[in-house]
């Protein structure tokens, strides 16, 4: 079995990992696990797996705590990454006490509200009158967050198309809530994009809703700015958020961030294996890249390629195969022609079946692979 490995990720992460000792630790873990999995004496497995560097999540927490004004870290969206080890770590960092958990889906069933009540989770969102009445019936002690419309028109996934009350309808939401005796204590939005100006616009709209709340007797604090940012744009968005908050809100207003992707993306590295390959001959070989079929695809850990059109940058590690550029397209294991991880990429050497592929720092949801955890210094 070849000991070759491939690393692929968004942006230029692969350039940084060449001199990063933490990435060296991840590589060593991957190769150690792959060697044990390929031991014929103990049986062979072809399942993909993640290596989770919990030290990276700790670094991200320190980085976020250094923002001014400070963003309070709300419970990161579990849908982003449900790994119990990561969630336990975040709990130890002080982010997952039930009183700080937000039941953030504005569309809730009666059974889910009853479950939240039993778990001690009372902070939840609403953006329509039907949802307000359901909450009042099944979770009458709820502390409510009015989720307002926020959207980045340049984003591939426009979250505002599904959730969020327009600012002009906020009074229609707040007045009935007051009449029902509901406690509306916060305003939230979720841009879910990398455009810093979209956060600034949403904060301006939130300020308008705070003022509307005062007119019906609500004093709302804090402001939940949602998530969507990540390692590569955190400082840029933080600056935009800071400026907008200082302009529109009193300094005592707290801000909550739902930082799921921010914590998870850079901490999780996925390892896959090439199941088979196919190459063309003669003239066709000049026109089309060779094909690699691996044991994970867009219906598993790579679903972000399908949903957000993410382009992965791939770097080939140690290999016994001949060096020299080789063009490949990389596909998942299903029979579906949509299951394509990378349409075309150039690797530094030839890859064959049974080659181990540790790609991408993903950290997003859609995780189907087993997870091994490490802790870097």
C-alpha positions as a LaTeX table, in Angstrom:
\begin{tabular}{lrrr}
\hline
Residue & $x$ (\AA) & $y$ (\AA) & $z$ (\AA) \\
\hline
Unk1 & 0.00 & 0.00 & 0.00 \\
Unk2 & 1.36 & 3.40 & $-0.91$ \\
Unk3 & 2.16 & 5.87 & 1.85 \\
Unk4 & 1.39 & 8.86 & $-0.34$ \\
Unk5 & $-0.93$ & 11.53 & 0.92 \\
Unk6 & $-2.80$ & 14.45 & $-0.52$ \\
Unk7 & $-3.82$ & 17.57 & 1.36 \\
Unk8 & $-6.48$ & 19.88 & 0.00 \\
Unk9 & $-8.14$ & 22.89 & 1.51 \\
Unk10 & $-9.70$ & 26.27 & 0.78 \\
Unk11 & $-7.40$ & 29.23 & $-0.01$ \\
Unk12 & $-3.65$ & 28.84 & 0.52 \\
Unk13 & $-3.67$ & 26.75 & 3.69 \\
Unk14 & $-1.38$ & 24.16 & 2.10 \\
Unk15 & 1.41 & 26.74 & 1.73 \\
Unk16 & 1.34 & 27.50 & 5.45 \\
Unk17 & 1.30 & 23.89 & 6.60 \\
Unk18 & 4.73 & 23.17 & 5.10 \\
Unk19 & 6.46 & 24.98 & 8.02 \\
Unk20 & 3.81 & 24.62 & 10.73 \\
Unk21 & 4.72 & 22.13 & 13.51 \\
Unk22 & 1.04 & 21.70 & 14.39 \\
Unk23 & 0.33 & 20.50 & 10.87 \\
Unk24 & 3.29 & 18.16 & 11.24 \\
Unk25 & 1.58 & 16.66 & 14.28 \\
Unk26 & $-1.65$ & 16.26 & 12.28 \\
Unk27 & 0.26 & 14.59 & 9.42 \\
Unk28 & 1.97 & 12.21 & 11.84 \\
Unk29 & $-1.38$ & 11.28 & 13.40 \\
Unk30 & $-2.92$ & 10.66 & 9.98 \\
Unk31 & $-0.09$ & 8.46 & 8.78 \\
Unk32 & 0.00 & 6.52 & 12.06 \\
Unk33 & $-3.72$ & 5.81 & 11.84 \\
Unk34 & $-3.53$ & 4.91 & 8.16 \\
Unk35 & $-0.69$ & 2.48 & 8.85 \\
Unk36 & $-2.69$ & 0.72 & 11.54 \\
Unk37 & $-5.80$ & 0.62 & 9.36 \\
Unk38 & $-3.86$ & $-0.95$ & 6.54 \\
Unk39 & $-2.41$ & $-3.72$ & 8.68 \\
Unk40 & $-3.68$ & $-6.95$ & 7.11 \\
Unk41 & $-3.11$ & $-8.85$ & 10.36 \\
Unk42 & $-5.78$ & $-6.79$ & 12.12 \\
Unk43 & $-8.08$ & $-6.26$ & 9.14 \\
Unk44 & $-8.30$ & $-3.46$ & 6.57 \\
Unk45 & $-10.73$ & $-0.55$ & 6.69 \\
Unk46 & $-11.54$ & 1.92 & 3.92 \\
Unk47 & $-13.52$ & 4.47 & 5.92 \\
Unk48 & $-12.56$ & 8.16 & 5.88 \\
Unk49 & $-11.77$ & 9.82 & 9.19 \\
Unk50 & $-11.14$ & 13.23 & 10.72 \\
Unk51 & $-8.28$ & 14.36 & 12.93 \\
Unk52 & $-9.52$ & 17.11 & 15.26 \\
Unk53 & $-6.91$ & 19.47 & 16.70 \\
Unk54 & $-8.68$ & 20.80 & 19.79 \\
Unk55 & $-5.75$ & 23.12 & 20.45 \\
Unk56 & $-6.78$ & 25.07 & 17.36 \\
Unk57 & $-10.29$ & 25.56 & 18.79 \\
Unk58 & $-8.74$ & 26.90 & 22.01 \\
Unk59 & $-6.63$ & 29.35 & 19.98 \\
Unk60 & $-9.73$ & 30.54 & 18.15 \\
Unk61 & $-11.48$ & 31.14 & 21.47 \\
Unk62 & $-8.58$ & 33.28 & 22.72 \\
Unk63 & $-8.54$ & 35.17 & 19.45 \\
Unk64 & $-12.24$ & 35.95 & 19.68 \\
Unk65 & $-11.97$ & 37.04 & 23.33 \\
Unk66 & $-9.38$ & 39.60 & 22.26 \\
Unk67 & $-11.85$ & 41.61 & 20.14 \\
Unk68 & $-12.92$ & 45.08 & 21.28 \\
Unk69 & $-15.68$ & 45.50 & 22.11 \\
Unk70 & $-15.63$ & 41.91 & 23.26 \\
Unk71 & $-17.97$ & 39.48 & 21.52 \\
Unk72 & $-19.64$ & 37.06 & 23.89 \\
Unk73 & $-19.33$ & 33.56 & 22.43 \\
Unk74 & $-22.75$ & 32.01 & 22.28 \\
Unk75 & $-23.11$ & 28.27 & 21.84 \\
Unk76 & $-21.73$ & 27.58 & 18.33 \\
Unk77 & $-24.35$ & 26.09 & 16.05 \\
Unk78 & $-24.39$ & 22.36 & 16.70 \\
Unk79 & $-25.54$ & 21.81 & 13.11 \\
Unk80 & $-22.12$ & 23.05 & 12.03 \\
Unk81 & $-20.24$ & 20.33 & 13.87 \\
Unk82 & $-21.90$ & 17.93 & 16.32 \\
Unk83 & $-18.69$ & 16.23 & 17.51 \\
Unk84 & $-19.18$ & 15.54 & 21.26 \\
Unk85 & $-15.49$ & 16.08 & 22.05 \\
Unk86 & $-15.51$ & 19.55 & 20.49 \\
Unk87 & $-18.76$ & 20.42 & 22.27 \\
Unk88 & $-17.34$ & 19.27 & 25.62 \\
Unk89 & $-14.28$ & 21.46 & 25.06 \\
Unk90 & $-16.43$ & 24.49 & 24.26 \\
Unk91 & $-18.49$ & 23.76 & 27.37 \\
Unk92 & $-15.31$ & 23.85 & 29.46 \\
Unk93 & $-14.48$ & 27.21 & 27.87 \\
Unk94 & $-17.79$ & 28.48 & 29.21 \\
Unk95 & $-19.97$ & 28.53 & 26.11 \\
Unk96 & $-22.56$ & 25.77 & 26.53 \\
Unk97 & $-24.37$ & 26.28 & 29.83 \\
Unk98 & $-28.11$ & 25.68 & 29.20 \\
Unk99 & $-28.87$ & 29.30 & 30.10 \\
Unk100 & $-26.62$ & 30.39 & 27.22 \\
Unk101 & $-27.90$ & 27.96 & 24.61 \\
Unk102 & $-30.06$ & 29.52 & 21.93 \\
Unk103 & $-32.79$ & 27.46 & 20.30 \\
Unk104 & $-32.14$ & 29.44 & 17.15 \\
Unk105 & $-34.52$ & 27.90 & 14.62 \\
Unk106 & $-37.54$ & 30.25 & 14.26 \\
Unk107 & $-39.64$ & 27.31 & 12.99 \\
Unk108 & $-40.23$ & 24.97 & 15.94 \\
Unk109 & $-42.52$ & 22.04 & 16.64 \\
Unk110 & $-44.43$ & 21.64 & 19.90 \\
Unk111 & $-42.41$ & 18.53 & 20.82 \\
Unk112 & $-39.09$ & 20.34 & 20.33 \\
Unk113 & $-40.23$ & 23.20 & 22.57 \\
Unk114 & $-41.23$ & 20.73 & 25.29 \\
Unk115 & $-37.81$ & 19.07 & 25.00 \\
Unk116 & $-36.10$ & 22.47 & 25.30 \\
Unk117 & $-38.09$ & 23.18 & 28.45 \\
Unk118 & $-36.99$ & 19.88 & 30.03 \\
Unk119 & $-33.36$ & 20.64 & 29.14 \\
Unk120 & $-33.52$ & 24.10 & 30.72 \\
Unk121 & $-33.13$ & 25.93 & 27.39 \\
Unk122 & $-35.50$ & 28.91 & 27.40 \\
Unk123 & $-33.82$ & 31.37 & 25.02 \\
Unk124 & $-35.27$ & 31.04 & 21.53 \\
Unk125 & $-36.01$ & 32.99 & 18.38 \\
Unk126 & $-39.17$ & 33.92 & 16.51 \\
Unk127 & $-39.91$ & 35.83 & 13.31 \\
Unk128 & $-43.66$ & 35.32 & 12.79 \\
Unk129 & $-46.90$ & 35.44 & 14.78 \\
Unk130 & $-47.72$ & 31.74 & 14.41 \\
Unk131 & $-44.36$ & 30.84 & 15.89 \\
Unk132 & $-44.91$ & 33.32 & 18.71 \\
Unk133 & $-48.23$ & 31.69 & 19.65 \\
Unk134 & $-46.68$ & 28.20 & 19.56 \\
Unk135 & $-43.88$ & 29.30 & 21.88 \\
Unk136 & $-46.34$ & 30.95 & 24.24 \\
Unk137 & $-48.36$ & 27.71 & 24.43 \\
Unk138 & $-45.57$ & 25.15 & 24.89 \\
Unk139 & $-42.70$ & 27.20 & 26.37 \\
Unk140 & $-44.41$ & 30.08 & 28.21 \\
Unk141 & $-41.26$ & 30.89 & 30.23 \\
Unk142 & $-39.26$ & 31.53 & 27.05 \\
Unk143 & $-36.99$ & 34.51 & 26.67 \\
Unk144 & $-37.45$ & 35.60 & 23.09 \\
Unk145 & $-35.16$ & 36.92 & 20.40 \\
Unk146 & $-36.75$ & 38.62 & 17.43 \\
Unk147 & $-34.86$ & 37.43 & 14.37 \\
Unk148 & $-34.78$ & 40.14 & 11.73 \\
Unk149 & $-34.09$ & 39.92 & 8.02 \\
Unk150 & $-30.45$ & 40.15 & 7.00 \\
Unk151 & $-28.94$ & 39.10 & 3.72 \\
Unk152 & $-25.88$ & 39.43 & 1.54 \\
Unk153 & $-26.99$ & 39.54 & $-2.08$ \\
Unk154 & $-23.58$ & 38.27 & $-3.18$ \\
Unk155 & $-23.78$ & 35.13 & $-1.04$ \\
Unk156 & $-24.35$ & 31.76 & $-2.68$ \\
Unk157 & $-26.80$ & 30.80 & 0.08 \\
Unk158 & $-29.10$ & 33.66 & 1.01 \\
Unk159 & $-30.32$ & 32.84 & 4.50 \\
Unk160 & $-32.73$ & 35.78 & 4.48 \\
Unk161 & $-34.90$ & 33.99 & 1.94 \\
Unk162 & $-36.06$ & 31.57 & 4.65 \\
Unk163 & $-35.90$ & 33.34 & 8.03 \\
Unk164 & $-36.01$ & 36.85 & 9.41 \\
Unk165 & $-38.76$ & 39.44 & 9.89 \\
Unk166 & $-38.32$ & 42.62 & 7.81 \\
Unk167 & $-37.65$ & 45.70 & 9.91 \\
Unk168 & $-40.93$ & 47.28 & 8.80 \\
Unk169 & $-42.83$ & 44.31 & 10.29 \\
Unk170 & $-40.99$ & 44.34 & 13.59 \\
Unk171 & $-43.65$ & 46.43 & 15.33 \\
Unk172 & $-46.25$ & 43.87 & 14.16 \\
Unk173 & $-44.19$ & 41.22 & 15.95 \\
Unk174 & $-43.42$ & 43.17 & 19.11 \\
Unk175 & $-46.84$ & 44.57 & 19.94 \\
Unk176 & $-48.64$ & 41.15 & 20.07 \\
Unk177 & $-45.73$ & 39.72 & 22.06 \\
Unk178 & $-46.23$ & 42.48 & 24.61 \\
Unk179 & $-49.95$ & 41.79 & 24.77 \\
Unk180 & $-49.31$ & 38.07 & 25.35 \\
Unk181 & $-46.92$ & 38.87 & 28.18 \\
Unk182 & $-43.93$ & 37.37 & 26.34 \\
Unk183 & $-40.44$ & 38.53 & 27.27 \\
Unk184 & $-38.63$ & 39.81 & 24.17 \\
Unk185 & $-35.12$ & 40.49 & 25.43 \\
Unk186 & $-32.89$ & 40.35 & 22.35 \\
Unk187 & $-32.63$ & 40.92 & 18.63 \\
Unk188 & $-30.79$ & 38.52 & 16.33 \\
Unk189 & $-29.84$ & 38.17 & 12.70 \\
Unk190 & $-27.77$ & 35.74 & 10.67 \\
Unk191 & $-26.03$ & 37.00 & 7.57 \\
Unk192 & $-24.13$ & 33.80 & 6.89 \\
Unk193 & $-21.73$ & 35.46 & 4.47 \\
Unk194 & $-18.23$ & 36.93 & 4.26 \\
Unk195 & $-19.30$ & 40.44 & 3.21 \\
Unk196 & $-18.43$ & 42.76 & 6.10 \\
Unk197 & $-20.81$ & 45.48 & 4.89 \\
Unk198 & $-23.75$ & 43.05 & 5.22 \\
Unk199 & $-23.06$ & 42.81 & 8.96 \\
Unk200 & $-22.90$ & 46.60 & 9.27 \\
Unk201 & $-26.25$ & 46.99 & 7.48 \\
Unk202 & $-27.87$ & 44.35 & 9.67 \\
Unk203 & $-26.61$ & 46.08 & 12.83 \\
Unk204 & $-28.16$ & 49.35 & 11.64 \\
Unk205 & $-31.50$ & 47.57 & 11.17 \\
Unk206 & $-31.17$ & 45.97 & 14.60 \\
Unk207 & $-30.75$ & 49.42 & 16.12 \\
Unk208 & $-34.06$ & 50.46 & 14.55 \\
Unk209 & $-35.74$ & 47.40 & 16.09 \\
Unk210 & $-34.25$ & 48.19 & 19.52 \\
Unk211 & $-35.89$ & 51.61 & 19.29 \\
Unk212 & $-39.21$ & 50.07 & 18.23 \\
Unk213 & $-38.96$ & 47.74 & 21.22 \\
Unk214 & $-38.60$ & 50.69 & 23.56 \\
Unk215 & $-41.81$ & 52.17 & 22.17 \\
Unk216 & $-43.79$ & 49.14 & 23.39 \\
Unk217 & $-41.95$ & 48.77 & 26.70 \\
Unk218 & $-39.09$ & 46.39 & 25.91 \\
Unk219 & $-35.49$ & 47.01 & 26.93 \\
Unk220 & $-33.53$ & 44.61 & 24.75 \\
Unk221 & $-29.95$ & 43.54 & 25.34 \\
Unk222 & $-27.82$ & 41.89 & 23.93 \\
Unk223 & $-27.60$ & 41.73 & 20.13 \\
Unk224 & $-26.94$ & 38.36 & 18.48 \\
Unk225 & $-24.99$ & 38.85 & 15.23 \\
Unk226 & $-25.14$ & 35.17 & 14.25 \\
Unk227 & $-22.31$ & 33.44 & 12.45 \\
Unk228 & $-20.98$ & 32.91 & 8.94 \\
Unk229 & $-17.52$ & 34.34 & 9.46 \\
Unk230 & $-14.50$ & 32.10 & 9.67 \\
Unk231 & $-10.77$ & 32.05 & 10.20 \\
Unk232 & $-9.86$ & 33.89 & 6.99 \\
Unk233 & $-12.14$ & 36.90 & 7.46 \\
Unk234 & $-12.60$ & 37.17 & 11.23 \\
Unk235 & $-10.58$ & 40.36 & 11.77 \\
Unk236 & $-12.17$ & 42.11 & 8.77 \\
Unk237 & $-15.70$ & 41.37 & 9.92 \\
Unk238 & $-14.81$ & 42.16 & 13.54 \\
Unk239 & $-13.69$ & 45.65 & 12.52 \\
Unk240 & $-16.92$ & 46.24 & 10.60 \\
Unk241 & $-19.02$ & 44.95 & 13.50 \\
Unk242 & $-17.09$ & 47.06 & 16.01 \\
Unk243 & $-17.56$ & 50.27 & 14.00 \\
Unk244 & $-21.27$ & 49.62 & 13.46 \\
Unk245 & $-21.85$ & 48.85 & 17.15 \\
Unk246 & $-20.03$ & 51.96 & 18.33 \\
Unk247 & $-22.06$ & 54.08 & 15.94 \\
Unk248 & $-25.52$ & 52.65 & 16.57 \\
Unk249 & $-25.56$ & 51.26 & 20.10 \\
Unk250 & $-24.64$ & 52.38 & 23.59 \\
Unk251 & $-21.39$ & 50.87 & 24.73 \\
Unk252 & $-23.09$ & 48.72 & 27.37 \\
Unk253 & $-24.93$ & 46.72 & 24.70 \\
Unk254 & $-23.49$ & 43.20 & 24.65 \\
Unk255 & $-22.97$ & 41.32 & 21.41 \\
Unk256 & $-23.28$ & 37.56 & 20.98 \\
Unk257 & $-21.59$ & 35.63 & 18.18 \\
Unk258 & $-22.61$ & 32.14 & 17.03 \\
Unk259 & $-19.21$ & 30.95 & 15.92 \\
Unk260 & $-19.67$ & 27.40 & 14.69 \\
Unk261 & $-17.66$ & 27.44 & 11.48 \\
Unk262 & $-15.12$ & 29.80 & 13.03 \\
Unk263 & $-14.25$ & 27.20 & 15.69 \\
Unk264 & $-14.55$ & 24.02 & 13.66 \\
Unk265 & $-13.24$ & 24.73 & 10.19 \\
Unk266 & $-9.54$ & 25.06 & 10.95 \\
Unk267 & $-9.54$ & 22.35 & 13.63 \\
Unk268 & $-10.69$ & 19.36 & 11.56 \\
Unk269 & $-8.62$ & 17.62 & 8.88 \\
Unk270 & $-10.20$ & 14.84 & 6.81 \\
Unk271 & $-8.33$ & 11.77 & 5.58 \\
Unk272 & $-9.68$ & 9.78 & 2.63 \\
Unk273 & $-8.43$ & 6.95 & 0.44 \\
Unk274 & $-8.41$ & 6.55 & $-3.34$ \\
Unk275 & $-10.55$ & 3.53 & $-4.19$ \\
Unk276 & $-9.72$ & 3.41 & $-7.88$ \\
Unk277 & $-8.49$ & 5.55 & $-10.76$ \\
Unk278 & $-9.08$ & 5.86 & $-14.47$ \\
Unk279 & $-6.93$ & 7.37 & $-17.17$ \\
Unk280 & $-7.43$ & 8.05 & $-20.85$ \\
Unk281 & $-4.96$ & 7.15 & $-23.58$ \\
Unk282 & $-3.71$ & 8.75 & $-26.76$ \\
Unk283 & $-5.25$ & 12.12 & $-27.69$ \\
Unk284 & $-7.95$ & 11.91 & $-25.02$ \\
Unk285 & $-5.25$ & 11.84 & $-22.36$ \\
Unk286 & $-4.07$ & 15.26 & $-23.51$ \\
Unk287 & $-7.52$ & 16.81 & $-23.22$ \\
Unk288 & $-9.01$ & 15.36 & $-20.05$ \\
Unk289 & $-7.53$ & 14.89 & $-16.57$ \\
Unk290 & $-7.25$ & 11.41 & $-15.09$ \\
Unk291 & $-9.96$ & 10.47 & $-12.60$ \\
Unk292 & $-9.58$ & 9.49 & $-8.95$ \\
Unk293 & $-12.44$ & 7.90 & $-7.01$ \\
Unk294 & $-12.18$ & 8.35 & $-3.22$ \\
Unk295 & $-14.17$ & 7.04 & $-0.27$ \\
Unk296 & $-15.90$ & 10.32 & 0.63 \\
Unk297 & $-17.78$ & 12.83 & $-1.48$ \\
Unk298 & $-20.41$ & 15.54 & $-1.67$ \\
Unk299 & $-23.03$ & 13.38 & 0.03 \\
Unk300 & $-20.71$ & 13.02 & 3.01 \\
Unk301 & $-18.04$ & 15.37 & 4.32 \\
Unk302 & $-17.69$ & 17.39 & 1.09 \\
Unk303 & $-21.28$ & 18.61 & 0.81 \\
Unk304 & $-20.02$ & 22.21 & 0.99 \\
Unk305 & $-18.60$ & 21.70 & $-2.51$ \\
Unk306 & $-22.15$ & 21.05 & $-3.66$ \\
Unk307 & $-23.93$ & 23.71 & $-1.61$ \\
Unk308 & $-21.46$ & 26.59 & $-1.63$ \\
Unk309 & $-19.40$ & 25.73 & $-4.72$ \\
Unk310 & $-16.27$ & 25.60 & $-2.62$ \\
Unk311 & $-13.04$ & 25.13 & $-4.60$ \\
Unk312 & $-10.39$ & 23.03 & $-2.86$ \\
Unk313 & $-6.67$ & 23.57 & $-3.23$ \\
Unk314 & $-4.83$ & 20.24 & $-3.18$ \\
Unk315 & $-1.26$ & 19.45 & $-2.16$ \\
Unk316 & 0.34 & 16.02 & $-2.46$ \\
Unk317 & 2.51 & 14.87 & 0.43 \\
Unk318 & 5.04 & 12.03 & 0.50 \\
Unk319 & 4.66 & 9.42 & $-2.22$ \\
Unk320 & 6.70 & 6.61 & $-3.75$ \\
Unk321 & 5.20 & 7.30 & $-7.17$ \\
Unk322 & 6.98 & 9.19 & $-9.92$ \\
Unk323 & 7.25 & 12.92 & $-9.37$ \\
Unk324 & 5.97 & 15.32 & $-11.98$ \\
Unk325 & 2.69 & 17.20 & $-12.52$ \\
Unk326 & $-0.42$ & 15.08 & $-13.01$ \\
Unk327 & $-3.87$ & 16.43 & $-13.72$ \\
Unk328 & $-6.79$ & 14.82 & $-11.90$ \\
Unk329 & $-10.46$ & 15.20 & $-11.24$ \\
Unk330 & $-11.55$ & 13.79 & $-7.87$ \\
Unk331 & $-14.90$ & 12.07 & $-7.36$ \\
Unk332 & $-16.81$ & 10.56 & $-4.46$ \\
Unk333 & $-17.77$ & 6.89 & $-4.17$ \\
Unk334 & $-21.42$ & 7.03 & $-5.29$ \\
Unk335 & $-22.80$ & 6.36 & $-8.77$ \\
Unk336 & $-24.18$ & 9.91 & $-8.95$ \\
Unk337 & $-22.41$ & 12.13 & $-11.49$ \\
Unk338 & $-22.99$ & 15.11 & $-9.18$ \\
Unk339 & $-20.61$ & 13.54 & $-6.66$ \\
Unk340 & $-17.52$ & 15.49 & $-7.79$ \\
Unk341 & $-15.14$ & 16.92 & $-5.19$ \\
Unk342 & $-12.78$ & 18.70 & $-7.61$ \\
Unk343 & $-13.31$ & 19.05 & $-11.36$ \\
Unk344 & $-9.63$ & 19.54 & $-12.10$ \\
Unk345 & $-6.51$ & 19.88 & $-10.01$ \\
Unk346 & $-2.81$ & 19.35 & $-10.64$ \\
Unk347 & $-0.83$ & 17.21 & $-8.21$ \\
Unk348 & 2.94 & 16.99 & $-7.90$ \\
Unk349 & 3.05 & 13.25 & $-8.53$ \\
Unk350 & 1.05 & 10.31 & $-9.77$ \\
Unk351 & $-1.62$ & 8.82 & $-7.50$ \\
Unk352 & $-2.90$ & 5.26 & $-7.61$ \\
Unk353 & $-5.58$ & 3.17 & $-5.96$ \\
Unk354 & $-5.13$ & 2.54 & $-2.21$ \\
Unk355 & $-3.33$ & 5.88 & $-1.86$ \\
Unk356 & $-4.24$ & 7.68 & 1.34 \\
Unk357 & $-5.66$ & 11.16 & 0.86 \\
Unk358 & $-5.76$ & 13.44 & 3.88 \\
Unk359 & $-7.63$ & 16.38 & 2.41 \\
Unk360 & $-9.05$ & 19.57 & 3.65 \\
Unk361 & $-9.66$ & 21.43 & 6.78 \\
Unk362 & $-13.42$ & 21.21 & 6.63 \\
Unk363 & $-14.97$ & 21.35 & 10.08 \\
Unk364 & $-18.40$ & 22.05 & 8.58 \\
Unk365 & $-21.45$ & 19.92 & 9.07 \\
Unk366 & $-22.36$ & 16.89 & 6.89 \\
Unk367 & $-19.70$ & 14.92 & 8.80 \\
Unk368 & $-20.01$ & 11.15 & 8.27 \\
Unk369 & $-16.46$ & 10.07 & 9.13 \\
Unk370 & $-15.03$ & 8.88 & 12.45 \\
Unk371 & $-13.15$ & 11.52 & 14.48 \\
Unk372 & $-9.78$ & 11.18 & 16.25 \\
Unk373 & $-8.90$ & 14.06 & 18.59 \\
Unk374 & $-5.48$ & 15.51 & 19.42 \\
Unk375 & $-4.42$ & 18.58 & 21.39 \\
Unk376 & $-1.61$ & 20.75 & 20.07 \\
Unk377 & 0.30 & 23.04 & 22.38 \\
\hline
\end{tabular}
